[in-house]
Amino acid sequence: VRLLRTFGEVRASRSGSLALVPTMGFLHEGHLSLIEAAGELAETVVVSLFVNPLQFDQADDLARYPRALDRDAGLAEAAGADILFAPGVSEMYPLEPATRVSVAPLTVEMEGAHRRGHFEGVATVVAKLFAGLQPDVALFGRKDAQQLAVLSRMAADLSFPVRVVGYPTVRESDGLALSSRNVLLSPAERKSAVAISRGLLAAAAAVAAGERVGVALEGVVAAEVVGAGGLDLEYAALADAATATRIPALDRPAFLAVAVRAGAIRLIDNVGLTPDGETDPGVRLTRPSILYAKER
Ligand code: PAF
């Protein structure tokens, strides 16, 4: 894999179509599944790695975010990346950005309500990646369902000639959705955190059994999370998959999203749902995640 630091170097190095996998690094199997899929979609696969200060509302969350460039380069290469684009802050933001991208109607609720400025930071950095790298396709995990809705809408509204595609959530073998933040959980928090996916799966089972009422589905998740102890529930919300706004009943493609705090660590997860009872709980690893490999 070639490690490049500037937009210009990436544009000069691409050959043929370009697939982009935007990341903040500390890669796990969720990212690797996107990189592998990207290889099927385009000739050049670029993984971007940038811990974007603009999208963190808490300085300690930004400081704590795990970073490991050599590890990530090895993993990206093994998954089939051609280029690892790891710009410094001065390449990404040569000036304090006066232009910021707001996808306001999709960012009022859920993550938008709990993380002030978060989606403006995400949309701004991804718009810069789209403008600076000119990808044909960009791949994102459906674990961040609201982010996927926001970025799909941004690309459409701003006429970026890029296809934005979502891929299934990858989960640890006990169900916890993979996140680079999982390594920051204490053993007790890690154990309690399994209640999040258990709750979502219970709600998906309720959908399969015929339940369509939003508060009922939200209640199933909330009961699991609260019952586990040690987790603070921030929200459980049934939301329209395209507009990321809460809906009273499962009458269109939707996701049931949840956010919790486990000590100082914030975790989010969701399950995709359709009115005809289809559910998208993601896929599970059968081995321990590379997040926990000793040599990290
Ligand atoms: O999902 C992430 O890791 C980030 O929000 C993204 C899309 C790379 C933008 O910084």
Residues whose N, C-alpha, C, O or C-beta is under 5 A from the ligand:
A	BS01	PAF	P22 T23 M24 F50 N52 V122 V125
